[in-house]
């Protein structure tokens, strides 16, 4: 584990609002990789920031770290109705990702939250915790996942792409069952699976559409560019969805993605504008010889 000094040096970059957002993002993901209580402390401090996008990513990273010492700050963020819905949603998802059943009552309470994205997220988190408590095997789940992320639901048991597509798009099923199809399709990663996932961008739940954008960004397949572009260009679309589609385009990293993101980097929606800034930085990284995206320590050492 890195030293407290390393974490503090990177953490001071993260919480410095005078730094550009792309540098702060790289610092955040460096802290996620460093881990430990000092990293959690610095990430927690950044929830005082004005950027909903940054705070959303703070919660995401705390969930992916799966360190129970992050539970108190995530509980505070979830309960704080002055926080933006996308930030509260991500805090709820992170509590589910950490996997400690002691947060079950809080998640059940917010499963009826008046903000639909928060309510749906907490419903998913409750189902994930119940799945774990009923013998769900997280290590098997990770073995099936080539992306090593902690997901809101385990992948569905093996089915064909057409069967998974039906399950994905069936709005009479619970979100948990539909997410299971989503992650099974993501794990397949074929063009057929990518196109099936892209169809999910037409579904009624903004939370669901946002997660589709996220998994398409993980897969990084060019076949999803037209559907991601269409969602980003739809100004009436939920900003949470547009932001995730912008970041996905940055991850895919093709010339066509660059042109799309350049058009929306001055978007009226702050979270979309900032997502395009971050996505352009990710795109630059994907097309560079840089060793790693989470390069906060290297930057401080002046080697990058």
GIJOJO-V877045 format. One record per pair of residues at least 12 apart in sequence whose ideal C-beta (glycine too) atoms are under 8 Angstrom apart, sorted by the first residue. I is the first residue (numbers start at 1). GAP is how many residues later the second one is. D is the distance in Angstrom with one decimal. If there is no record, write none. Layout:
# GIJOJO-V877045
I_GAP_D / I_GAP_D
This chain:
# GIJOJO-V877045
1_33_7.2 / 1_34_6.2 / 1_35_5.0 / 2_32_4.2 / 2_33_7.9 / 2_34_7.2 / 2_37_7.9 / 2_295_7.7 / 4_34_4.6 / 6_28_6.4 / 6_291_6.0 / 7_24_6.4 / 7_27_5.5 / 7_29_6.7 / 7_31_3.8 / 7_32_4.9 / 7_34_8.0 / 7_35_6.3 / 8_30_6.5 / 8_34_7.1 / 9_288_7.5 / 9_291_5.4 / 10_17_4.9 / 10_20_5.0 / 10_21_5.6 / 10_24_7.1 / 10_32_7.3 / 10_286_4.2 / 10_287_6.2 / 10_290_6.8 / 11_16_7.4 / 11_20_6.3 / 11_27_7.3 / 11_28_7.2 / 11_30_7.4 / 11_31_2.7 / 11_32_7.6 / 11_34_7.4 / 12_30_7.7 / 13_14_4.1 / 13_283_6.3 / 13_286_7.9 / 13_287_7.3 / 14_13_4.3 / 14_14_5.5 / 14_17_6.5 / 14_28_5.8 / 14_29_7.1 / 14_32_5.3 / 14_282_8.0 / 15_27_6.6 / 15_30_5.3 / 15_31_5.1 / 15_34_7.6 / 17_32_6.3 / 17_33_7.3 / 20_257_7.9 / 21_30_6.7 / 21_32_7.6 / 21_33_6.8 / 21_253_5.7 / 21_256_5.8 / 21_257_6.3 / 22_255_6.2 / 22_256_5.9 / 22_259_3.9 / 23_276_7.3 / 24_22_8.0 / 24_30_6.5 / 25_29_7.5 / 25_32_6.7 / 25_253_5.4 / 25_256_7.2 / 26_255_7.8 / 26_267_6.5 / 26_268_6.2 / 26_269_5.7 / 26_270_5.4 / 26_273_7.0 / 27_269_4.1 / 28_15_6.8 / 28_18_7.5 / 28_26_7.5 / 28_29_6.0 / 28_30_6.6 / 28_33_5.9 / 29_32_6.9 / 29_264_6.3 / 29_265_3.8 / 29_267_7.6 / 30_264_4.4 / 30_265_6.8 / 30_266_3.1 / 30_267_5.9 / 31_12_5.7 / 31_30_7.2 / 31_265_7.2 / 32_29_4.1 / 32_32_6.3 / 32_33_5.8 / 32_262_7.1 / 33_261_5.1 / 35_30_5.9 / 35_32_6.8 / 36_31_7.9 / 37_32_5.7 / 39_26_7.7 / 40_22_6.9 / 40_25_7.3 / 40_27_6.2 / 40_29_5.3 / 40_30_5.2 / 40_33_7.6 / 43_15_5.3 / 43_18_6.3 / 43_19_6.0 / 43_27_7.7 / 44_14_7.9 / 44_18_7.9 / 44_26_7.4 / 44_29_4.2 / 46_12_5.4 / 47_26_6.8 / 47_30_6.0 / 47_40_7.9 / 51_219_7.6 / 51_223_6.2 / 52_32_4.1 / 52_34_5.8 / 52_35_5.6 / 52_218_7.3 / 52_219_5.3 / 53_190_6.5 / 53_217_7.7 / 53_218_4.9 / 53_221_4.5 / 53_222_6.0 / 53_225_7.3 / 54_220_7.8 / 55_22_7.6 / 55_28_7.1 / 55_29_7.4 / 55_32_4.4 / 55_35_7.9 / 56_28_7.9 / 56_30_5.1 / 56_31_5.3 / 56_33_8.0 / 56_34_4.8 / 57_33_7.9 / 59_15_6.4 / 59_18_6.3 / 59_28_6.4 / 59_31_3.7 / 59_32_4.5 / 59_34_7.4 / 59_35_4.8 / 60_30_5.4 / 60_33_7.6 / 60_34_6.7 / 62_12_6.0 / 62_32_5.1 / 62_36_7.9 / 63_27_7.5 / 63_30_6.0 / 63_31_2.8 / 63_32_7.3 / 63_33_7.6 / 63_34_3.6 / 63_35_6.3 / 63_87_6.4 / 64_30_7.9 / 64_33_6.6 / 64_85_6.6 / 64_86_5.5 / 66_31_6.4 / 66_32_5.3 / 66_33_6.8 / 66_84_6.1 / 67_31_7.3 / 68_30_6.0 / 68_32_5.5 / 70_24_7.2 / 70_28_6.7 / 71_24_6.7 / 71_27_6.3 / 71_29_6.5 / 71_31_7.6 / 71_32_6.4 / 74_17_4.6 / 74_20_5.1 / 74_21_5.2 / 74_24_7.7 / 75_16_7.8 / 75_20_7.1 / 75_28_6.8 / 75_31_6.1 / 77_14_4.0 / 78_13_4.2 / 78_14_5.2 / 78_17_6.8 / 78_28_7.0 / 78_32_6.1 / 78_40_7.5 / 78_44_7.8 / 79_27_7.7 / 79_31_8.0 / 85_30_4.8 / 85_32_5.0 / 85_33_5.9 / 85_155_7.4 / 86_31_7.0 / 86_153_7.6 / 86_154_4.6 / 86_157_7.6 / 86_185_7.1 / 88_25_7.9 / 88_27_6.9 / 88_30_4.9 / 89_26_7.9 / 89_28_4.7 / 89_29_5.3 / 89_32_4.4 / 89_118_6.9 / 89_151_7.6 / 90_31_7.8 / 92_15_6.5 / 92_18_6.1 / 92_26_6.1 / 92_29_4.3 / 92_30_4.6 / 92_33_5.4 / 93_28_5.2 / 93_31_7.2 / 93_32_6.2 / 93_59_5.7 / 95_12_6.2 / 95_30_5.9 / 96_25_7.9 / 96_26_8.0 / 96_28_6.6 / 96_29_2.8 / 96_30_7.6 / 96_32_4.6 / 96_33_6.1 / 96_56_6.1 / 97_31_7.8 / 97_53_4.3 / 97_54_7.9 / 97_55_7.4 / 99_29_7.6 / 99_30_6.7 / 99_33_5.5 / 99_39_6.9 / 101_28_5.5 / 101_31_7.7 / 101_32_5.8 / 103_26_7.6 / 104_22_6.6 / 104_25_5.6 / 107_15_4.7 / 107_18_4.9 / 107_19_4.9 / 107_22_7.1 / 108_14_7.5 / 108_18_5.7 / 109_13_8.0 / 110_12_4.2 / 111_12_4.6 / 111_15_5.7 / 116_89_8.0 / 116_90_7.6 / 116_91_7.5 / 117_89_6.1 / 117_90_4.8 / 117_93_7.9 / 117_123_6.7 / 120_55_5.9 / 120_85_6.4 / 120_87_4.6 / 120_88_7.9 / 121_31_7.6 / 121_86_6.2 / 123_51_7.9 / 123_52_6.5 / 123_53_7.5 / 124_28_4.8 / 124_29_6.4 / 124_51_5.7 / 124_52_5.8 / 124_55_6.5 / 125_27_6.9 / 127_26_7.0 / 127_47_7.3 / 127_49_4.1 / 128_24_6.0 / 128_25_6.1 / 128_26_7.9 / 128_48_7.6 / 131_22_7.8 / 131_23_6.5 / 136_18_6.2 / 141_13_4.5 / 141_14_7.1 / 144_43_5.7 / 145_38_7.4 / 145_42_6.1 / 146_41_6.5 / 146_43_7.3 / 147_39_7.5 / 147_71_4.8 / 149_69_7.0 / 151_28_7.7 / 151_32_5.3 / 152_27_5.8 / 152_59_7.3 / 153_23_5.3 / 153_26_3.8 / 153_27_5.0 / 153_29_7.7 / 153_30_6.2 / 154_26_6.3 / 154_29_7.0 / 155_25_6.1 / 155_28_4.2 / 155_29_4.0 / 155_31_7.7 / 155_32_5.4 / 156_21_7.7 / 156_24_4.0 / 156_25_5.1 / 156_27_7.5 / 156_28_4.2 / 157_27_7.8 / 158_26_7.4 / 159_22_7.8 / 159_25_6.8 / 161_24_6.8 / 161_27_6.7 / 161_29_7.1 / 161_31_4.8 / 161_32_5.3 / 161_35_5.7 / 162_34_7.9 / 164_17_4.6 / 164_20_5.4 / 164_21_5.1 / 164_24_7.9 / 164_29_7.5 / 164_32_6.7 / 165_16_7.6 / 165_20_7.4 / 165_31_3.9 / 165_34_6.9 / 167_13_7.5 / 167_14_3.8 / 168_13_4.2 / 168_14_5.7 / 168_17_6.6 / 168_28_6.6 / 168_29_7.2 / 168_31_7.6 / 168_32_5.6 / 169_30_6.3 / 169_31_6.6 / 169_34_6.6 / 171_32_6.6 / 171_33_6.2 / 175_30_6.9 / 175_32_7.5 / 175_33_6.5 / 178_30_6.8 / 179_29_7.9 / 179_32_6.8 / 182_15_6.7 / 182_18_6.8 / 182_29_6.5 / 182_30_6.8 / 182_33_6.1 / 183_32_7.1 / 185_12_5.2 / 185_30_7.8 / 186_29_4.3 / 186_32_6.3 / 186_33_6.1 / 189_30_5.2 / 189_32_7.0 / 191_30_6.6 / 191_32_4.8 / 194_22_6.9 / 194_25_5.9 / 194_27_4.5 / 194_29_4.7 / 194_30_5.1 / 195_28_5.9 / 195_29_7.8 / 197_15_5.8 / 197_18_6.3 / 197_19_6.0 / 197_22_7.8 / 197_27_7.2 / 198_14_7.4 / 198_18_6.9 / 198_25_7.7 / 198_26_5.3 / 198_28_8.0 / 198_29_3.7 / 198_30_7.7 / 199_28_8.0 / 200_12_4.2 / 201_12_7.3 / 201_26_5.4 / 201_27_7.8 / 201_29_7.5 / 201_30_5.1 / 201_40_7.7 / 201_44_7.8 / 206_32_3.9 / 206_34_6.0 / 206_35_5.7 / 207_33_7.7 / 209_22_7.1 / 209_28_7.8 / 209_29_7.2 / 209_32_4.5 / 210_28_7.3 / 210_30_4.8 / 210_31_4.8 / 210_33_7.9 / 210_34_4.8 / 211_33_7.7 / 213_15_6.7 / 213_18_6.8 / 213_28_6.1 / 213_31_3.3 / 213_32_4.3 / 213_34_7.5 / 213_35_5.1 / 214_30_5.2 / 214_33_7.9 / 214_34_7.1 / 216_12_6.1 / 216_29_7.8 / 216_32_4.8 / 217_27_7.1 / 217_30_5.6 / 217_31_3.2 / 217_32_7.8 / 217_33_7.7 / 217_34_4.2 / 217_35_7.3 / 218_33_7.4 / 220_31_5.3 / 220_32_5.0 / 220_33_7.1 / 221_31_7.3 / 222_30_6.5 / 222_32_6.0 / 222_34_8.0 / 224_24_7.2 / 224_28_7.2 / 225_24_6.9 / 225_27_6.4 / 225_29_6.9 / 225_31_5.7 / 225_32_6.4 / 225_35_7.9 / 228_17_4.5 / 228_20_5.2 / 228_21_5.4 / 228_24_7.8 / 229_16_7.8 / 229_20_7.2 / 229_31_5.2 / 231_14_4.4 / 232_13_4.6 / 232_14_5.5 / 232_17_7.0 / 232_28_6.7 / 232_32_6.1 / 232_40_7.6 / 233_31_7.8 / 235_33_7.9 / 239_30_4.6 / 239_32_4.9 / 239_33_5.7 / 240_31_7.5 / 242_25_7.9 / 242_27_6.9 / 242_29_7.9 / 242_30_4.8 / 242_33_7.5 / 243_28_4.9 / 243_29_5.6 / 243_31_7.9 / 243_32_4.0 / 244_31_7.7 / 246_15_6.4 / 246_18_6.6 / 246_26_6.3 / 246_29_4.1 / 246_30_5.0 / 246_33_4.9 / 247_28_5.4 / 247_31_6.5 / 247_32_5.1 / 247_35_7.0 / 249_12_5.8 / 249_30_5.9 / 249_34_7.7 / 250_26_7.9 / 250_28_6.8 / 250_29_2.7 / 250_30_6.3 / 250_31_7.4 / 250_32_3.8 / 250_33_4.6 / 250_36_7.6 / 251_28_7.6 / 251_31_5.8 / 251_32_8.0 / 251_35_6.9 / 252_34_7.8 / 253_29_7.3 / 253_30_4.9 / 253_33_3.2 / 253_34_5.7 / 257_22_7.8 / 257_26_6.1 / 258_22_7.3 / 258_25_5.8 / 261_15_4.8 / 261_18_5.2 / 261_19_5.3 / 261_22_6.8 / 262_18_7.4 / 264_12_4.9 / 265_12_6.0 / 265_15_6.6 / 290_14_7.0
